[in-house]
Amino acid sequence: MFTTRPEIIGTFGVVASTHWLASAAGMAVLEKGGNAFDAAVAAGFVLQVVEPHLNGPGGEVPILLWDARRERAEVICGQGVAPAAATIDRFRSLGLAIVPGSGLLPAVVPGAFDAWMLMLRDYGTMRVGEVLDYAIGYAERGYPLVPRICETIAGVRQLFLEEWVSSARVYLPGGGPPARRRPLAPPPRPAR
């Protein structure tokens, strides 16, 4: 079969994600002796830092995995539920005809963090600090931005200025979106 993509072969496995830094973190975990679940957790947390427009601790993660010990597929549902107060009557009492598309009102109870922790506890071999080191490092020292993040930040600039003021200090250096491929400066406070 003809292909323009190289065949990827490795002795420690392969990690694929939507960002090279997350893939590199997952691969580093495998090379240190971690298993696929350790690598997935490390990569998942790096994605929460380097792709804030797609991931976050307040987000969701549906996990489908193969448990080799039990020889069966397992699911970890990291998808959040609606808060008890998020009722149609509550939204109507706020004068809303529909649930807003952004902000705190439409947010679900976060599920991603707990799902990653459950997977690490039940299937991983490494300690949480070991797999979080990569994400913490990027959060503390900054990381290079890819163009789509800059475009997303520019598209919601007004929300940063009006609604997400504390985040604007990080994501709008000098009042505007960060430059492409330039490192995003770390937040003013340490990430730990």
C-alpha positions as CSV (number, residue, x, y, z in Angstrom):
1,M,0.0,0.0,0.0
2,F,1.3,3.4,-1.0
3,T,1.3,6.2,1.7
4,T,3.0,9.5,2.1
5,R,3.3,9.1,5.8
6,P,6.1,7.1,7.4
7,E,5.5,3.9,9.3
8,I,6.0,4.6,13.0
9,I,7.8,1.8,14.8
10,G,9.1,2.0,18.4
11,T,10.4,-0.2,21.2
12,F,8.5,1.7,24.0
13,G,5.2,2.2,22.2
14,V,3.7,5.2,20.5
15,V,1.8,8.2,21.9
16,A,-0.5,10.3,19.7
17,S,-2.4,13.4,20.8
18,T,-3.4,16.8,19.3
19,H,-0.3,18.5,20.6
20,W,3.4,17.5,20.3
21,L,4.2,18.5,23.8
22,A,1.5,16.1,25.2
23,S,2.7,13.3,22.9
24,A,6.3,13.9,24.1
25,A,5.3,13.8,27.7
26,G,3.4,10.5,27.2
27,M,6.4,9.1,25.4
28,A,8.7,10.2,28.2
29,V,6.5,8.4,30.7
30,L,6.7,5.2,28.7
31,E,10.5,5.5,28.4
32,K,10.7,5.8,32.2
33,G,8.9,2.5,32.6
34,G,5.3,3.7,32.9
35,N,2.5,1.9,31.2
36,A,0.0,3.2,28.6
37,F,-2.4,4.5,31.3
38,D,0.4,6.5,33.0
39,A,1.3,7.9,29.6
40,A,-2.3,8.8,28.8
41,V,-2.7,10.7,32.1
42,A,0.5,12.6,31.6
43,A,-0.5,13.5,28.1
44,G,-4.0,14.4,29.2
45,F,-2.8,16.8,31.8
46,V,-0.3,18.5,29.4
47,L,-3.2,19.0,27.0
48,Q,-5.1,20.8,29.7
49,V,-2.2,23.3,30.0
50,V,-1.1,23.7,26.3
51,E,-4.5,23.5,24.7
52,P,-6.7,25.5,27.1
53,H,-9.2,26.2,24.4
54,L,-9.9,22.4,24.0
55,N,-9.2,20.9,27.4
56,G,-9.3,21.8,31.0
57,P,-9.7,20.4,34.5
58,G,-13.3,21.6,34.3
59,G,-13.9,19.6,31.1
60,E,-14.9,16.1,30.3
61,V,-13.1,13.0,29.2
62,P,-14.8,9.8,28.2
63,I,-12.3,7.0,28.6
64,L,-12.6,3.6,26.9
65,L,-9.8,1.2,27.8
66,W,-8.8,-2.5,27.6
67,D,-8.2,-4.2,31.0
68,A,-5.7,-7.0,30.1
69,R,-6.0,-8.6,33.5
70,R,-9.8,-9.1,33.2
71,E,-9.7,-9.4,29.4
72,R,-12.5,-6.9,28.8
73,A,-13.2,-3.4,27.8
74,E,-13.9,-0.9,30.6
75,V,-15.3,2.7,30.6
76,I,-14.4,5.5,32.9
77,C,-17.1,8.2,32.4
78,G,-15.4,11.5,32.9
79,Q,-18.4,13.4,31.6
80,G,-19.9,15.9,34.0
81,V,-23.5,16.0,35.1
82,A,-25.6,19.2,35.3
83,P,-25.6,20.8,38.7
84,A,-28.8,20.2,40.7
85,A,-29.7,23.9,40.4
86,A,-29.4,23.9,36.6
87,T,-33.2,23.6,36.0
88,I,-35.4,25.1,33.3
89,D,-37.2,27.0,36.1
90,R,-33.9,28.4,37.3
91,F,-32.9,29.6,33.9
92,R,-36.3,31.2,33.3
93,S,-36.1,32.9,36.7
94,L,-32.9,34.5,35.5
95,G,-34.8,35.9,32.4
96,L,-33.2,33.4,30.0
97,A,-35.1,31.7,27.2
98,I,-32.3,29.3,26.5
99,V,-29.2,28.0,28.3
100,P,-26.3,30.3,27.5
101,G,-23.5,29.0,25.3
102,S,-20.6,30.2,27.5
103,G,-19.8,31.2,31.1
104,L,-20.6,29.5,34.4
105,L,-24.3,28.9,33.9
106,P,-24.1,26.2,31.3
107,A,-21.1,24.5,32.9
108,V,-21.4,20.9,34.2
109,V,-19.8,19.5,37.3
110,P,-16.2,18.8,36.2
111,G,-15.5,15.2,35.4
112,A,-12.1,15.1,33.6
113,F,-9.8,15.4,36.7
114,D,-11.5,12.6,38.6
115,A,-11.6,10.4,35.5
116,W,-7.8,10.8,35.0
117,M,-7.2,10.1,38.7
118,L,-9.4,7.0,38.6
119,M,-7.5,5.7,35.6
120,L,-4.1,6.3,37.2
121,R,-5.2,4.7,40.5
122,D,-6.8,1.6,39.0
123,Y,-4.6,1.0,36.0
124,G,-1.5,3.1,36.2
125,T,1.9,2.2,37.8
126,M,3.3,5.7,38.6
127,R,2.5,8.2,41.3
128,V,0.4,11.3,40.5
129,G,3.4,13.6,41.0
130,E,5.4,11.8,38.4
131,V,2.8,12.1,35.7
132,L,1.8,15.7,36.6
133,D,5.5,16.9,36.4
134,Y,5.2,17.6,32.7
135,A,2.0,19.7,32.9
136,I,3.3,21.5,36.0
137,G,6.5,22.3,34.1
138,Y,4.7,23.9,31.2
139,A,2.3,25.8,33.5
140,E,5.3,27.2,35.5
141,R,7.7,27.9,32.7
142,G,5.4,28.6,29.7
143,Y,5.2,26.9,26.4
144,P,5.2,27.8,22.7
145,L,1.8,28.6,21.3
146,V,0.5,27.1,18.1
147,P,-1.5,29.3,15.7
148,R,-5.0,27.9,16.5
149,I,-4.6,28.9,20.1
150,C,-3.7,32.5,19.2
151,E,-6.7,32.6,16.8
152,T,-9.1,31.2,19.5
153,I,-7.8,33.7,22.1
154,A,-8.2,36.6,19.6
155,G,-11.8,35.4,18.9
156,V,-12.8,35.6,22.6
157,R,-10.7,38.7,23.5
158,Q,-13.8,40.6,24.7
159,L,-14.8,37.8,27.0
160,F,-11.3,37.8,28.5
161,L,-11.5,41.6,29.1
162,E,-15.0,41.6,30.5
163,E,-15.7,38.1,32.1
164,W,-12.3,36.4,32.5
165,V,-10.3,39.2,33.9
166,S,-7.8,37.1,35.9
167,S,-7.1,34.9,32.9
168,A,-6.6,37.9,30.7
169,R,-3.4,38.7,32.6
170,V,-2.0,35.4,31.2
171,Y,-3.7,35.1,27.8
172,L,-3.7,38.8,26.7
173,P,-0.2,40.0,27.4
174,G,-0.2,43.7,26.7
175,G,-3.9,43.7,26.2
176,G,-3.9,41.6,23.0
177,P,-3.6,38.0,22.0
178,P,-0.2,36.5,22.2
179,A,2.0,36.2,19.1
180,R,2.1,32.9,17.3
181,R,4.9,30.5,18.1
182,R,6.1,32.7,20.9
183,P,6.2,31.2,24.4
184,L,3.2,31.9,26.5
185,A,4.6,33.5,29.7
186,P,3.7,31.5,32.8
187,P,0.9,32.8,35.1
188,P,1.9,35.4,37.7
189,R,1.6,32.9,40.5
190,P,3.4,29.5,40.6
191,A,1.3,26.7,39.1
192,R,1.7,24.5,42.1
